[in-house]
Amino acid sequence: MEPQASASRGGVALISFAAVDVQTQPLRLSVLDQSPVAQGSTGAQALRNTIDLARLADAAGYHRYWVAEHHGGPMLAEAFEL
């Protein structure tokens, strides 16, 4: 399934995807994790939770595991390398 830019509105590209026949091509799902720090928790615990979630997603057969890049937010854990 290849994305195709279909138009631009207000400087934002609108992307459309060709239809996928799920009978012949399974839908591939991915996970996007922001490593949130729960109230009363620490950044270290948030990163341990990220590792646990990555392992669970892998075992469940998810196609890809994404970790969002962010800087300096108090509610999101930071790590230079995961």
HUUR-V572565 format. One record per pair of residues at least 6 apart in sequence whose C-alpha atoms are under 7 Angstrom apart, sorted by the first residue. I is the first residue (numbers start at 0). GAP is how many residues later the second one is. D is the distance in whole Angstrom. If there is no record, write none. Layout:
BEGIN
i:I gap:GAP d:D
i:I gap:GAP d:D
END
This chain:
BEGIN
i:0 gap:16 d:7
i:0 gap:17 d:6
i:0 gap:19 d:7
i:1 gap:15 d:6
i:1 gap:16 d:7
i:2 gap:12 d:6
i:2 gap:13 d:6
i:2 gap:14 d:5
i:3 gap:11 d:6
i:3 gap:12 d:5
i:3 gap:13 d:6
i:4 gap:8 d:7
i:4 gap:9 d:6
i:4 gap:10 d:5
i:4 gap:11 d:6
i:5 gap:8 d:6
i:5 gap:9 d:6
i:5 gap:10 d:6
i:6 gap:6 d:6
i:6 gap:7 d:5
i:7 gap:6 d:6
i:27 gap:34 d:7
i:27 gap:35 d:6
i:28 gap:33 d:5
i:28 gap:34 d:6
i:29 gap:32 d:5
i:29 gap:33 d:5
i:29 gap:34 d:5
i:29 gap:35 d:6
i:30 gap:33 d:6
i:30 gap:34 d:5
i:30 gap:35 d:6
i:31 gap:33 d:6
i:31 gap:34 d:5
i:31 gap:35 d:6
i:31 gap:36 d:7
i:32 gap:33 d:6
i:32 gap:34 d:5
i:32 gap:35 d:6
i:33 gap:33 d:6
i:33 gap:34 d:5
i:33 gap:42 d:7
i:34 gap:11 d:6
i:34 gap:12 d:6
i:34 gap:15 d:6
i:34 gap:41 d:6
i:34 gap:42 d:6
i:35 gap:10 d:6
i:35 gap:39 d:6
i:35 gap:40 d:4
i:35 gap:41 d:6
i:36 gap:6 d:6
i:36 gap:9 d:5
i:36 gap:38 d:5
i:36 gap:39 d:5
i:36 gap:40 d:6
i:42 gap:34 d:5
i:45 gap:31 d:6
i:46 gap:30 d:7
i:53 gap:11 d:7
END
